[in-house]
Amino acid sequence: MAEEQGRLTKTHVLEYPYKRSVGPVLGRFFTGLRARRIEGVRAPDGAVIVPPLEYDFATGAATGDFVPVGPGGVVTTWAWVMAPRPKHPLDRPFAWALIRLDGADTAMLHAVDAGTPERMRTEMRVVPRWRDERVGHIRDIVCFEPEGA
């Protein structure tokens, strides 16, 4: 504890580190990332959910077949990060964005490396930047970047 102008202060970081098994649906998703392939699943109403879930979030019914999507897509919404934190995916300013991949009906959260906030916009097309050595993890996609960048 430190005393600061008569006040006692203590820095505390609250985290919930945990490990979980991914099961057959997310396991296939992550294995696909290792091969530079992105897949979703078809919900009972026909919608394609990405990242895939075992159960439809709206009804609780089991999802069906795997469906290839992307790899590109559009930004549906975003927030700019001026000062990245140590555990963020990039060490320079970037955007967190919801990205609806081509062929998907839901959006997935990932980082977009646009360089400046002025280059970010809703409905902009983005493509993944793949890690050279992939291991079957969400970070196999380093980030997304504006198409044609």
N, C-alpha and C positions, 0 to 999 in steps of 0.2 A: 504494500500500500504506500501511496505517496501523499504527502500533505501539500496542498496547493492553496495558498491564501486562506488558510484556516479550514479548508475542506479536505476530507479524506477521500481519495479516489482509488479505484481498482479497475483495471481493464479486465474484461471477461469476454471470451469468445464462446458463443453457444453454437455447437455443432452436433449433428446426429449421424456420425459415421456408421454405416451398416453394410452388410453384404447380403445379397439375396440370390437365389437361383433364378434363372430366367425362364425355364420351362421350354416346351417345344415351339411355341409361337415366336417369342422374342429370341430364342436360340437360333431359329431359322433366319430371322431378321438380321441378327449380328453376323451370322455365317455369311449371309449375302453381302453385307458390307465389306467383308474381307475380300470378296470377289468383285467389288465395285458394282454391286447390284442392290437396288432398293426395292423392297416388296411391302405391300400392305395386305390387308385381308378384307374380304367382302362381308359386310354385315347382312343380316337377314333382309333388310329393305333394299339391298343392292349397292349401298354406299361403300366406298373403299376407304378404310381406316388406316392411316399411317401416322406414327409407328403402329404396327399391328397389335391388336388386343385379342385375348382369348374369348372375351365376351363383349357384346355390343354395349357401349356405355349408356345408351338410351333405354334399352329394354332388358338387358341382362341375358339375352339369348346368346348362345354360342355363335361365334363367327364361322365363316366358311372358308372357301378356297383362297390361296395366296394369289395376289395380283401384282405383276410388275408395274412400277410407277417411275416417274421421273426419267432421268436423274434431275432435270431442270424443273423449275416451277416459278411461282410468283409469290412475292412478299404480300401478306395480307395486313400486317401491322408490324410496327417495330419501335424500339426504344434505343437511343444512342447511349453508349457507355464511354464517357470521356476519360475516366481513370480506371483501367482494368485492375482487378484484384489478382492476387497471386494464383488462384485456382481457376481463373477464367481461361478460355481456350486461346485467346490471343494476348500478346503483351503490348498491344497498341490500341488506340481507340477503335471501337467496332460497334455494331448494332446487334442486339438480340432481336430476332425476328421470328414471326410465325410464317412458315413457308408452306404453301399448298403445292405439292409436287404434281406434275402433269399426270393425270389419271386418278388422282386422289380427291376425296371429298372433304377430308379434314386437313388441318395444317399441323406441321411439326415445328417445334422450337429448335432453333440452331443459331449460330453466330454468322453474321455477314460481314465480310471485310470489304467495305466500300471506300475506305480511305478517309472520307470526310462525311459529316452528316448531310451536307448539301448534295451529295451523290446518292443518298438513300431516298427512296420514295415507295409508297404503297403501290402495288401492282407492277413493280419492276421485276424483270426476269432475272433469275439467279441460277447458277449451276454449282455443283459441289467442287471443292478443291480436295482431292483425295490425298491421304497420307501415302508416302512411297511404300512403306512397310506396314501392311494392315494386319490386324490381329483378331478381328471380330469384335469390335468395340465401337460405340457411337463416335468416338474420337478418330475412327478411321476416316471420317469426313472431318478434315481440319476445320473447315468453315465453308460457307457458300460465298460466291463472289458475283458481281454483276455479269450477266452474259456478255461475252465479247470482250471482257476486260483483259 
